[in-house]
Every structure is written in C-alpha cells, then in structure tokens.
C-alpha cells in the first residue's frame, strides 16, 4: 500500500516505509492529533513524536518492543495528554524544547535546543526551534541519505499556512520568519511535511503560497 498520510481517529495507522526508517502515523483524541512512531530499521529502536491522547491506541501501535524516547513538539495540552501514561508504561526518555518544558506536566529528561540531535537507533533527527505558536516549539528534520528530507512540524506548519499565533502580530512575524529561514530556506521542495493535525504536505506544495500568508497575517 502507498503511504498517503490520511488517517482518522479510530481508524488504522498509515506506514511510510523508508530505507532506514519506518514512520507510522496515527490520529488520536478529540482534536484529531497526529502521533508519529519512528522505528530504525537497523536496530528496531523506536521513538514517538507527541503522545497526544489515547494511551491505549499509542501503546498498541508501539507494541511489545517499547520506545526509547518520546518527543513533545510543544507545550499545548492536546499534544501531551497521554504522555504520563506512555512514559510510565515504557520508561521512555522525554524530550521537549527547552523553552516549553516548564509548560509540560511530565518532567523533560532532555531539554532540546535549536540544532540539537535526537537519535533513534542509527537514525539522526535534527531539532529546529521555531518561535511563535509557543515559545519553545520544535520541529524535527530527518535528512534521508537515500532520498529527500522529512520534517515533523508539530503545530508550526500545516497545509495552507503556519500554526495559530492567536491574532498576535509579533508572534506571527516570529513564526513565519522562523519557518521560512529554518525550514523553507534550508530544505528542498521535495521535503515531506508531517504536521501535528490533519494530512501531510510537501514544502514544494506550500512554498508558492508564502507571500499570501505574509499578506493575510496568519
């Protein structure tokens, strides 16, 4: 089956099979949050991005092999509702942006800064700190040596625009600046985008619309 990135709450996961990494996407909770399970194909180590909700579904997706780490993309509550239960069940290390960690009610073992590396087995992810949706939001970039990059954007970038900045012009200016300089300017059009809610996109699909986003202010 070809990966589409289209998942629904209560429905099956979708799996994106890369040469070195398997990415399993599942939708959970009343806000249709995406959680992503990354599995290194060489070592079978696993990492979860956003234990958003429904620990039962997440733990079922994780399976008996457990996870070594869980990364929370930002402090908003819909992205960590199942974090405490998942960590209790798996003993996983917790990672979050250092400027958002205080807003997450599960202790952060590894505060993450801009450019920091997070590993899952032999696979390396690079964190980028984007300010605007929250003070400490991070996105994770996997630069696939066998293909194009992949970026897990939390609530910083979606099909059709950047994340919600709550009608704060300064926050919007900060977020779109960081998204442009640290994501669009740094990565090619082929980059696959995995957002915190809804369907996937690519940087190439979104790049032509950047002027529109600037003009509308959200």
C-alpha positions in Angstrom: 0.0 0.0 0.0 1.2 3.5 -0.8 1.5 5.9 2.1 -1.0 8.8 1.9 -0.7 10.3 5.4 -4.5 10.3 5.6 -5.6 8.9 9.0 -8.7 9.2 11.1 -9.3 8.9 14.8 -10.3 5.3 15.5 -9.1 4.2 12.1 -5.9 2.3 11.1 -2.4 3.7 11.1 -0.6 4.6 7.9 3.0 3.5 7.5 5.6 5.3 5.4 8.4 2.8 4.7 11.8 4.4 4.0 15.1 2.5 3.6 16.4 3.2 7.1 13.3 4.3 8.9 9.7 3.3 9.3 7.2 6.1 10.1 3.8 5.1 11.5 1.2 7.8 11.7 -1.9 7.5 13.8 -4.7 10.0 14.7 -5.9 10.3 18.3 -8.1 12.4 20.5 -10.9 14.9 20.1 -8.7 17.4 18.3 -7.6 14.9 15.7 -3.9 15.0 16.8 -1.3 13.1 14.8 1.3 10.9 16.6 4.2 9.5 14.8 6.1 6.3 15.7 9.6 6.2 14.2 11.4 2.9 14.0 15.1 2.4 13.0 15.1 -0.5 10.6 18.7 -1.4 11.5 18.3 -1.6 15.3 14.5 -1.7 15.8 14.7 1.1 18.3 11.6 3.3 18.4 10.8 6.9 19.1 7.4 8.5 19.5 6.6 12.1 18.4 3.7 13.6 20.5 2.0 11.3 23.0 -1.1 13.4 22.2 -4.0 11.3 23.5 -5.4 7.8 23.8 -2.6 6.0 25.5 -4.2 2.7 24.7 -4.0 3.3 21.0 -0.5 4.6 21.2 0.8 1.7 23.3 -0.9 -0.7 20.9 0.9 1.0 18.0 4.2 0.9 19.9 3.8 -2.8 20.6 6.0 -5.1 22.7 9.3 -3.5 21.6 8.6 -0.3 23.5 10.1 3.1 22.8 13.4 4.5 23.9 12.2 8.1 23.6 9.2 10.4 23.3 9.5 13.9 21.9 6.8 16.5 22.6 6.8 19.1 19.9 5.3 21.9 22.1 3.6 22.6 25.4 -0.1 22.8 24.3 -2.1 20.2 26.2 -3.6 18.4 23.2 0.0 17.2 22.4 0.8 15.5 25.8 -2.5 14.1 27.2 -1.1 10.5 27.0 2.5 11.4 27.9 2.5 10.4 31.5 0.8 7.1 30.8 3.1 6.2 27.9 6.2 7.1 29.8 5.0 5.1 32.8 4.4 2.1 30.6 7.6 2.3 28.5 10.2 4.0 30.7 11.0 6.2 27.7 13.2 9.3 27.9 11.3 12.5 27.4 12.4 15.3 25.1 10.9 18.8 24.6 12.0 22.2 23.5 13.9 23.8 26.4 11.6 26.9 26.4 8.4 24.8 26.5 9.5 22.2 29.0 8.1 24.1 32.0 4.6 24.0 30.4 4.5 20.2 30.1 3.4 18.5 33.3 5.7 15.5 32.8 9.4 16.1 33.5 11.6 16.6 30.5 14.7 14.4 30.7 16.3 16.1 27.7 15.7 19.8 27.0 16.2 20.4 23.3 17.7 23.5 21.7 18.0 24.7 18.1 20.2 22.3 16.1 20.3 19.6 18.7 20.4 16.0 17.5 18.0 13.3 18.7 18.7 9.7 17.7 16.5 6.7 17.2 18.8 3.8 16.7 21.2 4.6 13.8 18.9 7.4 12.5 19.6 11.1 13.4 17.0 13.8 13.7 17.8 17.5 13.9 15.7 19.8 16.0 14.9 23.3 14.9 13.4 25.8 17.4 10.6 27.9 15.9 9.1 30.7 18.0 5.6 31.9 17.6 3.0 29.2 18.1 4.6 28.7 21.5 7.9 30.0 22.9 9.6 26.6 22.6 8.1 24.7 19.7 10.4 22.4 17.9 10.3 20.6 14.6 12.3 17.5 13.7 14.2 17.1 10.4 15.2 13.7 9.1 17.6 14.2 6.2 17.2 10.8 4.5 20.6 9.9 2.9 18.7 7.7 0.4 16.1 10.3 -0.7 14.6 13.7 0.3 14.2 15.1 3.8 11.3 14.6 6.1 10.2 17.2 8.7 7.8 16.7 11.6 6.4 20.1 12.2 4.1 19.9 15.2 1.7 22.9 15.0 4.2 25.2 13.3 3.4 24.3 9.7 0.4 22.8 8.0 -1.0 22.5 4.5 -2.2 26.1 3.8 -0.2 28.0 6.4 1.8 28.3 9.6 0.4 27.5 13.0 -2.0 29.5 15.0 -0.5 32.7 16.5 -3.7 33.8 18.2 -4.0 37.1 16.4 -0.7 38.3 17.8 1.2 40.1 15.1 4.6 39.8 16.8 4.1 36.0 17.2 3.1 35.6 13.6 6.1 37.6 12.4 8.3 35.5 14.5 6.8 32.2 13.4 6.7 32.9 9.7 10.3 34.2 9.9 11.5 31.0 11.6 9.5 28.7 9.2 11.0 30.5 6.2 14.6 30.6 7.4 14.9 27.3 9.2 12.5 25.2 7.1 11.8 26.6 3.6 15.2 28.1 3.1 17.1 25.1 4.4 15.2 22.3 2.8 14.2 21.4 -0.8 10.8 21.3 -2.3 10.7 17.5 -2.2 10.7 17.6 1.7 7.8 15.7 3.1 5.9 17.6 5.9 4.2 15.7 8.7 2.1 18.1 10.7 0.5 17.8 14.2 -3.0 17.6 12.8 -4.5 16.6 9.5 -3.0 15.5 6.3 0.6 15.7 5.1 2.1 18.1 2.5 5.4 19.0 0.9 7.4 22.2 1.0 7.1 22.4 -2.7 3.3 22.5 -2.5 3.4 25.2 0.2 6.3 27.4 -1.0 4.4 29.4 -3.7 1.8 30.5 -1.0 4.3 32.1 1.4 3.5 35.6 0.0 -0.2 35.0 0.6 0.5 34.0 4.2 2.5 37.2 4.8 -0.2 39.3 3.3 -3.1 37.8 5.4 -1.1 37.8 8.6 -1.9 34.2 9.7 
